[in-house]
């Protein structure tokens, strides 16, 4: 004779379960309401700039031509930072998780975690006082030897405050975040998968290539997008390091650099009034939409990676 246990229905749930599920649902709804409220506020405050005549906008050429160089500066600094930081961060994460001795890996792990907590203003001071000046000879060498490439056409900056310097500082800032998260993802790889690969005759690199990296791919993407989000919204470090005095340009070592959205807002917001304030809030709305689009794309990419690995 067999007995069956009745299914646990919603009416039989314990009071604690009901309270927890209700609180979780309310928190999710609250987050959505806050997000919608921020978006509506930005849209309402940006409306005067959206409908203003072109000659009244900063620069006298219209809102699109005012925002485009700022958006370009934000995108190019973030892209260069990601290109530099992601491979290095993944390499550091793999070294700590699968190559370094235990004592060394623990020390490096703590150091990476501490670097992720350093305030951005500290990176900015380091960038403008030390890093930018150290890069000046490199920029001069690039102009003399690779000046035929538009990226290094020059004239090279004598202060080092260029779009490339700002990008490299951003790369240093986001590297600890990506590395720390990727390390934790790689450490979650099932031990049986690694041992099975080694038992089949794989070298350590082949084991990492076919067992560890595929397992942690979605986590690395998530970590990279988190780092990209910080790079897009970084303010003080870019403001200190970047000499923003030009428009759209692919010259990475010149002093004529486009500003970024966050830096443009931070530099001009305190004195802004009227239509100028609305223009800066429009820049904030653009940054808000850009960050939202990046996060949405990252979520879709992670979902696709998980679906492909199952």
KEVEX-195466 format. One record per residue (C-alpha): residue number from 0; residue in one letter; x, y, z. Coordinates in Angstrom, 3 decimals, padded with zeros to 6 digits. Example, Ala and Ser with C-alpha at 12.3 -4.5 7.8 and 13.67 -1.06 7.14 Angstrom:
BEGIN
<node tilum="0" vexse="A" east="012.300" north="-004.500" up="007.800"/>
<node tilum="1" vexse="S" east="013.670" north="-001.060" up="007.140"/>
# end
This chain:
BEGIN
<node tilum="0" vexse="X" east="000.000" north="000.000" up="000.000"/>
<node tilum="1" vexse="X" east="001.423" north="003.362" up="-001.033"/>
<node tilum="2" vexse="X" east="000.592" north="006.771" up="000.266"/>
<node tilum="3" vexse="X" east="000.933" north="010.058" up="-001.584"/>
<node tilum="4" vexse="X" east="001.682" north="013.437" up="-000.129"/>
<node tilum="5" vexse="X" east="-000.720" north="016.160" up="-001.220"/>
<node tilum="6" vexse="X" east="000.841" north="018.851" up="-003.368"/>
<node tilum="7" vexse="X" east="001.694" north="022.049" up="-001.603"/>
<node tilum="8" vexse="X" east="-000.798" north="024.567" up="-002.949"/>
<node tilum="9" vexse="X" east="-000.930" north="028.326" up="-002.530"/>
<node tilum="10" vexse="X" east="-003.657" north="028.013" up="000.139"/>
<node tilum="11" vexse="X" east="-001.459" north="025.718" up="002.252"/>
<node tilum="12" vexse="X" east="001.673" north="027.829" up="002.117"/>
<node tilum="13" vexse="X" east="003.080" north="028.917" up="005.422"/>
<node tilum="14" vexse="X" east="002.604" north="032.558" up="006.463"/>
<node tilum="15" vexse="X" east="006.371" north="033.139" up="006.238"/>
<node tilum="16" vexse="X" east="006.406" north="031.961" up="002.604"/>
<node tilum="17" vexse="X" east="003.535" north="034.306" up="001.748"/>
<node tilum="18" vexse="X" east="005.247" north="037.254" up="003.420"/>
<node tilum="19" vexse="X" east="008.562" north="036.530" up="001.675"/>
<node tilum="20" vexse="X" east="007.024" north="036.103" up="-001.794"/>
<node tilum="21" vexse="X" east="004.922" north="039.227" up="-001.344"/>
<node tilum="22" vexse="X" east="007.929" north="041.252" up="-000.220"/>
<node tilum="23" vexse="X" east="010.003" north="040.000" up="-003.157"/>
<node tilum="24" vexse="X" east="007.226" north="040.857" up="-005.623"/>
<node tilum="25" vexse="X" east="006.780" north="044.307" up="-004.084"/>
<node tilum="26" vexse="X" east="010.512" north="044.954" up="-004.281"/>
<node tilum="27" vexse="X" east="010.554" north="044.011" up="-007.974"/>
<node tilum="28" vexse="X" east="007.618" north="046.308" up="-008.691"/>
<node tilum="29" vexse="X" east="009.241" north="049.111" up="-006.683"/>
<node tilum="30" vexse="X" east="012.442" north="048.858" up="-008.723"/>
<node tilum="31" vexse="X" east="010.460" north="049.102" up="-011.942"/>
<node tilum="32" vexse="X" east="008.526" north="052.107" up="-010.637"/>
<node tilum="33" vexse="X" east="011.745" north="053.873" up="-009.615"/>
<node tilum="34" vexse="X" east="013.271" north="053.168" up="-013.018"/>
<node tilum="35" vexse="X" east="010.174" north="054.466" up="-014.789"/>
<node tilum="36" vexse="X" east="010.092" north="057.517" up="-012.520"/>
<node tilum="37" vexse="X" east="013.702" north="058.389" up="-013.308"/>
<node tilum="38" vexse="X" east="013.055" north="058.023" up="-017.017"/>
<node tilum="39" vexse="X" east="009.919" north="060.204" up="-016.890"/>
<node tilum="40" vexse="X" east="011.712" north="062.852" up="-014.846"/>
<node tilum="41" vexse="X" east="014.590" north="063.028" up="-017.307"/>
<node tilum="42" vexse="X" east="012.207" north="063.165" up="-020.251"/>
<node tilum="43" vexse="X" east="010.121" north="065.949" up="-018.696"/>
<node tilum="44" vexse="X" east="013.165" north="068.038" up="-017.775"/>
<node tilum="45" vexse="X" east="014.755" north="067.470" up="-021.183"/>
<node tilum="46" vexse="X" east="011.627" north="068.448" up="-023.116"/>
<node tilum="47" vexse="X" east="012.512" north="072.176" up="-023.457"/>
<node tilum="48" vexse="X" east="015.797" north="071.253" up="-025.144"/>
<node tilum="49" vexse="X" east="014.102" north="068.695" up="-027.372"/>
<node tilum="50" vexse="X" east="011.732" north="071.317" up="-028.814"/>
<node tilum="51" vexse="X" east="014.049" north="074.341" up="-028.713"/>
<node tilum="52" vexse="X" east="015.214" north="075.979" up="-031.985"/>
<node tilum="53" vexse="X" east="018.616" north="074.867" up="-033.228"/>
<node tilum="54" vexse="X" east="020.182" north="078.301" up="-032.807"/>
<node tilum="55" vexse="X" east="019.332" north="078.335" up="-029.086"/>
<node tilum="56" vexse="X" east="021.194" north="075.089" up="-028.370"/>
<node tilum="57" vexse="X" east="024.823" north="075.208" up="-027.209"/>
<node tilum="58" vexse="X" east="026.983" north="075.705" up="-030.300"/>
<node tilum="59" vexse="X" east="024.069" north="076.974" up="-032.366"/>
<node tilum="60" vexse="X" east="023.861" north="073.862" up="-034.558"/>
<node tilum="61" vexse="X" east="021.036" north="071.947" up="-032.936"/>
<node tilum="62" vexse="X" east="020.670" north="069.337" up="-030.232"/>
<node tilum="63" vexse="X" east="021.817" north="066.369" up="-032.334"/>
<node tilum="64" vexse="X" east="025.079" north="068.017" up="-033.351"/>
<node tilum="65" vexse="X" east="025.632" north="069.085" up="-029.754"/>
<node tilum="66" vexse="X" east="025.116" north="065.580" up="-028.358"/>
<node tilum="67" vexse="X" east="026.863" north="063.588" up="-031.090"/>
<node tilum="68" vexse="X" east="030.504" north="064.488" up="-030.174"/>
<node tilum="69" vexse="X" east="029.758" north="063.795" up="-026.504"/>
<node tilum="70" vexse="X" east="028.185" north="060.440" up="-027.318"/>
<node tilum="71" vexse="X" east="031.121" north="059.628" up="-029.608"/>
<node tilum="72" vexse="X" east="033.608" north="060.396" up="-026.833"/>
<node tilum="73" vexse="X" east="031.688" north="058.175" up="-024.421"/>
<node tilum="74" vexse="X" east="031.562" north="055.267" up="-026.856"/>
<node tilum="75" vexse="X" east="035.162" north="055.394" up="-028.049"/>
<node tilum="76" vexse="X" east="036.635" north="055.604" up="-024.530"/>
<node tilum="77" vexse="X" east="034.463" north="052.733" up="-023.330"/>
<node tilum="78" vexse="X" east="035.195" north="050.548" up="-026.355"/>
<node tilum="79" vexse="X" east="038.966" north="051.038" up="-026.089"/>
<node tilum="80" vexse="X" east="038.803" north="050.357" up="-022.354"/>
<node tilum="81" vexse="X" east="036.898" north="047.116" up="-022.942"/>
<node tilum="82" vexse="X" east="039.272" north="045.964" up="-025.691"/>
<node tilum="83" vexse="X" east="042.229" north="046.455" up="-023.356"/>
<node tilum="84" vexse="X" east="040.682" north="045.309" up="-020.062"/>
<node tilum="85" vexse="X" east="038.657" north="042.191" up="-020.924"/>
<node tilum="86" vexse="X" east="041.490" north="039.949" up="-022.266"/>
<node tilum="87" vexse="X" east="043.822" north="040.991" up="-019.440"/>
<node tilum="88" vexse="X" east="041.118" north="040.499" up="-016.806"/>
<node tilum="89" vexse="X" east="040.196" north="037.046" up="-018.090"/>
<node tilum="90" vexse="X" east="043.867" north="036.074" up="-018.173"/>
<node tilum="91" vexse="X" east="044.342" north="037.233" up="-014.584"/>
<node tilum="92" vexse="X" east="041.219" north="035.340" up="-013.515"/>
<node tilum="93" vexse="X" east="042.421" north="032.120" up="-015.157"/>
<node tilum="94" vexse="X" east="045.881" north="032.490" up="-013.629"/>
<node tilum="95" vexse="X" east="044.480" north="032.964" up="-010.127"/>
<node tilum="96" vexse="X" east="041.905" north="030.179" up="-010.427"/>
<node tilum="97" vexse="X" east="043.893" north="027.467" up="-012.263"/>
<node tilum="98" vexse="X" east="047.609" north="028.264" up="-012.464"/>
<node tilum="99" vexse="X" east="048.868" north="030.124" up="-009.395"/>
<node tilum="100" vexse="X" east="049.797" north="028.249" up="-006.185"/>
<node tilum="101" vexse="X" east="047.197" north="028.457" up="-003.444"/>
<node tilum="102" vexse="X" east="049.021" north="031.030" up="-001.298"/>
<node tilum="103" vexse="X" east="049.801" north="033.246" up="-004.269"/>
<node tilum="104" vexse="X" east="046.275" north="032.965" up="-005.658"/>
<node tilum="105" vexse="X" east="044.751" north="034.009" up="-002.340"/>
<node tilum="106" vexse="X" east="046.996" north="037.060" up="-002.090"/>
<node tilum="107" vexse="X" east="046.303" north="038.079" up="-005.680"/>
<node tilum="108" vexse="X" east="042.591" north="037.554" up="-005.168"/>
<node tilum="109" vexse="X" east="042.549" north="039.883" up="-002.155"/>
<node tilum="110" vexse="X" east="044.558" north="042.469" up="-004.079"/>
<node tilum="111" vexse="X" east="042.162" north="042.401" up="-007.025"/>
<node tilum="112" vexse="X" east="039.192" north="042.794" up="-004.688"/>
<node tilum="113" vexse="X" east="040.838" north="045.791" up="-003.028"/>
<node tilum="114" vexse="X" east="041.577" north="047.424" up="-006.394"/>
<node tilum="115" vexse="X" east="037.903" north="047.104" up="-007.316"/>
<node tilum="116" vexse="X" east="037.021" north="049.172" up="-004.226"/>
<node tilum="117" vexse="X" east="039.390" north="052.083" up="-004.950"/>
<node tilum="118" vexse="X" east="037.396" north="055.311" up="-005.557"/>
<node tilum="119" vexse="X" east="037.447" north="056.661" up="-009.084"/>
<node tilum="120" vexse="X" east="038.860" north="060.015" up="-007.968"/>
<node tilum="121" vexse="X" east="042.023" north="058.215" up="-006.860"/>
<node tilum="122" vexse="X" east="042.418" north="056.700" up="-010.318"/>
<node tilum="123" vexse="X" east="041.837" north="060.147" up="-011.780"/>
<node tilum="124" vexse="X" east="044.587" north="061.781" up="-009.708"/>
<node tilum="125" vexse="X" east="046.968" north="058.952" up="-010.557"/>
<node tilum="126" vexse="X" east="046.062" north="059.219" up="-014.207"/>
<node tilum="127" vexse="X" east="046.661" north="062.954" up="-014.527"/>
<node tilum="128" vexse="X" east="049.732" north="063.219" up="-012.261"/>
<node tilum="129" vexse="X" east="051.615" north="060.033" up="-013.168"/>
<node tilum="130" vexse="X" east="050.160" north="057.990" up="-016.002"/>
<node tilum="131" vexse="X" east="049.457" north="060.793" up="-018.494"/>
<node tilum="132" vexse="X" east="052.956" north="062.249" up="-018.165"/>
<node tilum="133" vexse="X" east="054.527" north="058.808" up="-018.515"/>
<node tilum="134" vexse="X" east="052.693" north="058.292" up="-021.809"/>
<node tilum="135" vexse="X" east="053.950" north="061.496" up="-023.465"/>
<node tilum="136" vexse="X" east="057.165" north="059.875" up="-024.854"/>
<node tilum="137" vexse="X" east="055.085" north="056.998" up="-026.202"/>
<node tilum="138" vexse="X" east="052.725" north="059.403" up="-027.959"/>
<node tilum="139" vexse="X" east="055.661" north="061.225" up="-029.536"/>
<node tilum="140" vexse="X" east="057.086" north="057.912" up="-030.723"/>
<node tilum="141" vexse="X" east="053.730" north="056.908" up="-032.184"/>
<node tilum="142" vexse="X" east="053.483" north="060.206" up="-034.059"/>
<node tilum="143" vexse="X" east="056.999" north="059.879" up="-035.469"/>
<node tilum="144" vexse="X" east="056.781" north="056.226" up="-036.492"/>
<node tilum="145" vexse="X" east="053.061" north="055.528" up="-037.005"/>
<node tilum="146" vexse="X" east="051.808" north="058.973" up="-037.865"/>
<node tilum="147" vexse="X" east="050.540" north="057.716" up="-041.228"/>
<node tilum="148" vexse="X" east="047.798" north="055.890" up="-039.322"/>
<node tilum="149" vexse="X" east="044.882" north="058.280" up="-038.585"/>
<node tilum="150" vexse="X" east="044.718" north="057.062" up="-034.978"/>
<node tilum="151" vexse="X" east="048.231" north="058.399" up="-034.313"/>
<node tilum="152" vexse="X" east="048.385" north="061.296" up="-036.755"/>
<node tilum="153" vexse="X" east="049.274" north="063.849" up="-034.079"/>
<node tilum="154" vexse="X" east="050.338" north="066.399" up="-033.178"/>
<node tilum="155" vexse="X" east="051.028" north="064.450" up="-030.007"/>
<node tilum="156" vexse="X" east="049.815" north="065.984" up="-026.777"/>
<node tilum="157" vexse="X" east="052.529" north="067.420" up="-024.538"/>
<node tilum="158" vexse="X" east="050.443" north="066.833" up="-021.404"/>
<node tilum="159" vexse="X" east="049.282" north="063.286" up="-022.106"/>
<node tilum="160" vexse="X" east="045.645" north="064.263" up="-021.478"/>
<node tilum="161" vexse="X" east="044.199" north="062.492" up="-024.496"/>
<node tilum="162" vexse="X" east="041.325" north="060.191" up="-025.327"/>
<node tilum="163" vexse="X" east="043.709" north="057.224" up="-025.272"/>
<node tilum="164" vexse="X" east="044.929" north="058.084" up="-021.777"/>
<node tilum="165" vexse="X" east="041.361" north="058.359" up="-020.528"/>
<node tilum="166" vexse="X" east="040.538" north="055.002" up="-022.125"/>
<node tilum="167" vexse="X" east="043.530" north="053.298" up="-020.509"/>
<node tilum="168" vexse="X" east="042.647" north="054.740" up="-017.101"/>
<node tilum="169" vexse="X" east="039.118" north="053.390" up="-017.548"/>
<node tilum="170" vexse="X" east="040.610" north="050.025" up="-018.484"/>
<node tilum="171" vexse="X" east="042.606" north="049.983" up="-015.246"/>
<node tilum="172" vexse="X" east="039.449" north="050.883" up="-013.317"/>
<node tilum="173" vexse="X" east="037.200" north="048.189" up="-014.752"/>
<node tilum="174" vexse="X" east="039.872" north="045.464" up="-014.895"/>
<node tilum="175" vexse="X" east="039.542" north="044.499" up="-011.188"/>
<node tilum="176" vexse="X" east="035.750" north="044.220" up="-011.476"/>
<node tilum="177" vexse="X" east="035.840" north="041.955" up="-014.521"/>
<node tilum="178" vexse="X" east="038.728" north="039.908" up="-013.130"/>
<node tilum="179" vexse="X" east="037.169" north="039.367" up="-009.698"/>
<node tilum="180" vexse="X" east="033.814" north="038.253" up="-011.092"/>
<node tilum="181" vexse="X" east="035.379" north="036.072" up="-013.799"/>
<node tilum="182" vexse="X" east="037.598" north="034.395" up="-011.211"/>
<node tilum="183" vexse="X" east="034.576" north="033.434" up="-009.115"/>
<node tilum="184" vexse="X" east="032.811" north="032.074" up="-012.195"/>
<node tilum="185" vexse="X" east="035.803" north="029.968" up="-013.235"/>
<node tilum="186" vexse="X" east="036.099" north="028.556" up="-009.712"/>
<node tilum="187" vexse="X" east="032.506" north="027.294" up="-009.985"/>
<node tilum="188" vexse="X" east="033.403" north="024.935" up="-012.848"/>
<node tilum="189" vexse="X" east="032.417" north="021.381" up="-011.781"/>
<node tilum="190" vexse="X" east="035.479" north="019.508" up="-010.621"/>
<node tilum="191" vexse="X" east="034.296" north="016.390" up="-012.447"/>
<node tilum="192" vexse="X" east="034.383" north="018.231" up="-015.785"/>
<node tilum="193" vexse="X" east="037.980" north="019.267" up="-015.237"/>
<node tilum="194" vexse="X" east="039.055" north="015.811" up="-014.061"/>
<node tilum="195" vexse="X" east="037.291" north="014.169" up="-017.005"/>
<node tilum="196" vexse="X" east="039.146" north="016.395" up="-019.471"/>
<node tilum="197" vexse="X" east="042.476" north="015.642" up="-017.810"/>
<node tilum="198" vexse="X" east="041.687" north="011.903" up="-017.761"/>
<node tilum="199" vexse="X" east="041.109" north="011.973" up="-021.514"/>
<node tilum="200" vexse="X" east="044.653" north="013.252" up="-022.026"/>
<node tilum="201" vexse="X" east="044.001" north="017.001" up="-022.254"/>
<node tilum="202" vexse="X" east="046.708" north="019.397" up="-021.184"/>
<node tilum="203" vexse="X" east="045.892" north="022.034" up="-018.600"/>
<node tilum="204" vexse="X" east="045.285" north="024.648" up="-021.309"/>
<node tilum="205" vexse="X" east="043.070" north="022.255" up="-023.277"/>
<node tilum="206" vexse="X" east="041.122" north="021.492" up="-020.109"/>
<node tilum="207" vexse="X" east="040.619" north="025.223" up="-019.560"/>
<node tilum="208" vexse="X" east="039.722" north="025.757" up="-023.218"/>
<node tilum="209" vexse="X" east="037.129" north="022.984" up="-023.454"/>
<node tilum="210" vexse="X" east="035.798" north="022.768" up="-019.881"/>
<node tilum="211" vexse="X" east="036.375" north="025.972" up="-017.918"/>
<node tilum="212" vexse="X" east="035.889" north="028.722" up="-020.505"/>
<node tilum="213" vexse="X" east="032.648" north="027.309" up="-022.008"/>
<node tilum="214" vexse="X" east="031.207" north="026.854" up="-018.529"/>
<node tilum="215" vexse="X" east="032.067" north="030.412" up="-017.466"/>
<node tilum="216" vexse="X" east="031.383" north="032.189" up="-020.774"/>
<node tilum="217" vexse="X" east="028.048" north="033.674" up="-019.695"/>
<node tilum="218" vexse="X" east="029.564" north="034.837" up="-016.411"/>
<node tilum="219" vexse="X" east="032.454" north="036.539" up="-018.208"/>
<node tilum="220" vexse="X" east="029.964" north="038.314" up="-020.471"/>
<node tilum="221" vexse="X" east="028.023" north="039.504" up="-017.437"/>
<node tilum="222" vexse="X" east="031.210" north="040.712" up="-015.749"/>
<node tilum="223" vexse="X" east="032.291" north="042.520" up="-018.922"/>
<node tilum="224" vexse="X" east="028.953" north="044.275" up="-019.244"/>
<node tilum="225" vexse="X" east="029.152" north="045.348" up="-015.612"/>
<node tilum="226" vexse="X" east="032.569" north="046.815" up="-016.312"/>
<node tilum="227" vexse="X" east="031.225" north="048.502" up="-019.444"/>
<node tilum="228" vexse="X" east="028.445" north="050.048" up="-017.395"/>
<node tilum="229" vexse="X" east="030.997" north="051.620" up="-015.072"/>
<node tilum="230" vexse="X" east="033.079" north="052.828" up="-018.003"/>
<node tilum="231" vexse="X" east="030.066" north="054.480" up="-019.640"/>
<node tilum="232" vexse="X" east="029.060" north="056.340" up="-016.511"/>
<node tilum="233" vexse="X" east="032.487" north="057.224" up="-015.119"/>
<node tilum="234" vexse="X" east="032.770" north="060.923" up="-014.319"/>
<node tilum="235" vexse="X" east="035.625" north="062.154" up="-012.146"/>
<node tilum="236" vexse="X" east="038.489" north="060.069" up="-013.528"/>
<node tilum="237" vexse="X" east="037.662" north="061.034" up="-017.117"/>
<node tilum="238" vexse="X" east="037.102" north="064.670" up="-016.154"/>
<node tilum="239" vexse="X" east="040.577" north="064.896" up="-014.629"/>
<node tilum="240" vexse="X" east="042.438" north="062.968" up="-017.316"/>
<node tilum="241" vexse="X" east="040.712" north="064.109" up="-020.507"/>
<node tilum="242" vexse="X" east="041.384" north="067.514" up="-022.047"/>
<node tilum="243" vexse="X" east="038.057" north="068.001" up="-023.801"/>
<node tilum="244" vexse="X" east="038.429" north="070.740" up="-026.397"/>
<node tilum="245" vexse="X" east="037.441" north="069.259" up="-029.739"/>
<node tilum="246" vexse="X" east="034.764" north="067.467" up="-031.701"/>
<node tilum="247" vexse="X" east="034.543" north="064.051" up="-033.297"/>
<node tilum="248" vexse="X" east="038.030" north="062.740" up="-034.041"/>
<node tilum="249" vexse="X" east="039.662" north="059.323" up="-034.284"/>
<node tilum="250" vexse="X" east="043.057" north="060.814" up="-033.411"/>
<node tilum="251" vexse="X" east="043.858" north="059.178" up="-030.085"/>
<node tilum="252" vexse="X" east="047.004" north="061.134" up="-029.138"/>
<node tilum="253" vexse="X" east="045.901" north="064.688" up="-029.912"/>
<node tilum="254" vexse="X" east="044.740" north="067.253" up="-027.347"/>
<node tilum="255" vexse="X" east="041.551" north="067.949" up="-029.307"/>
<node tilum="256" vexse="X" east="039.352" north="065.350" up="-027.664"/>
<node tilum="257" vexse="X" east="035.573" north="065.023" up="-027.491"/>
<node tilum="258" vexse="X" east="034.154" north="064.977" up="-023.940"/>
<node tilum="259" vexse="X" east="032.066" north="062.166" up="-022.497"/>
<node tilum="260" vexse="X" east="028.440" north="062.418" up="-021.412"/>
<node tilum="261" vexse="X" east="029.173" north="062.091" up="-017.708"/>
<node tilum="262" vexse="X" east="032.114" north="064.508" up="-017.807"/>
<node tilum="263" vexse="X" east="030.116" north="067.073" up="-019.799"/>
<node tilum="264" vexse="X" east="027.346" north="067.011" up="-017.201"/>
<node tilum="265" vexse="X" east="029.724" north="067.185" up="-014.239"/>
<node tilum="266" vexse="X" east="031.695" north="070.131" up="-015.627"/>
<node tilum="267" vexse="X" east="028.736" north="072.312" up="-016.628"/>
<node tilum="268" vexse="X" east="025.854" north="071.369" up="-014.346"/>
<node tilum="269" vexse="X" east="026.694" north="073.610" up="-011.337"/>
<node tilum="270" vexse="X" east="026.434" north="076.853" up="-013.341"/>
<node tilum="271" vexse="X" east="023.701" north="075.724" up="-015.754"/>
<node tilum="272" vexse="X" east="020.267" north="077.365" up="-015.767"/>
<node tilum="273" vexse="X" east="017.284" north="077.483" up="-018.085"/>
<node tilum="274" vexse="X" east="017.748" north="075.882" up="-021.475"/>
<node tilum="275" vexse="X" east="021.384" north="074.998" up="-020.765"/>
<node tilum="276" vexse="X" east="020.245" north="072.926" up="-017.785"/>
<node tilum="277" vexse="X" east="017.721" north="071.174" up="-019.997"/>
<node tilum="278" vexse="X" east="020.479" north="070.376" up="-022.513"/>
<node tilum="279" vexse="X" east="022.569" north="068.704" up="-019.824"/>
<node tilum="280" vexse="X" east="019.578" north="066.735" up="-018.584"/>
<node tilum="281" vexse="X" east="019.050" north="065.615" up="-022.181"/>
<node tilum="282" vexse="X" east="022.628" north="064.341" up="-022.138"/>
<node tilum="283" vexse="X" east="021.756" north="062.499" up="-018.915"/>
<node tilum="284" vexse="X" east="018.701" north="061.006" up="-020.596"/>
<node tilum="285" vexse="X" east="020.885" north="059.812" up="-023.466"/>
<node tilum="286" vexse="X" east="023.313" north="058.204" up="-021.001"/>
<node tilum="287" vexse="X" east="020.372" north="056.596" up="-019.194"/>
<node tilum="288" vexse="X" east="019.052" north="055.084" up="-022.434"/>
<node tilum="289" vexse="X" east="022.533" north="053.979" up="-023.498"/>
<node tilum="290" vexse="X" east="023.149" north="052.195" up="-020.193"/>
<node tilum="291" vexse="X" east="019.724" north="050.582" up="-020.328"/>
<node tilum="292" vexse="X" east="020.374" north="049.352" up="-023.879"/>
<node tilum="293" vexse="X" east="023.763" north="047.918" up="-022.863"/>
<node tilum="294" vexse="X" east="022.250" north="046.066" up="-019.907"/>
<node tilum="295" vexse="X" east="019.374" north="044.762" up="-022.036"/>
<node tilum="296" vexse="X" east="021.790" north="043.525" up="-024.712"/>
<node tilum="297" vexse="X" east="023.983" north="041.916" up="-022.062"/>
<node tilum="298" vexse="X" east="021.004" north="040.102" up="-020.567"/>
<node tilum="299" vexse="X" east="019.940" north="038.824" up="-023.978"/>
<node tilum="300" vexse="X" east="023.488" north="037.679" up="-024.745"/>
<node tilum="301" vexse="X" east="023.816" north="035.858" up="-021.420"/>
<node tilum="302" vexse="X" east="020.475" north="034.144" up="-021.981"/>
<node tilum="303" vexse="X" east="021.601" north="033.023" up="-025.439"/>
<node tilum="304" vexse="X" east="024.899" north="031.707" up="-024.048"/>
<node tilum="305" vexse="X" east="023.098" north="029.708" up="-021.385"/>
<node tilum="306" vexse="X" east="020.668" north="028.340" up="-023.946"/>
<node tilum="307" vexse="X" east="023.494" north="027.300" up="-026.252"/>
<node tilum="308" vexse="X" east="025.383" north="025.520" up="-023.503"/>
<node tilum="309" vexse="X" east="022.467" north="023.343" up="-022.426"/>
# end
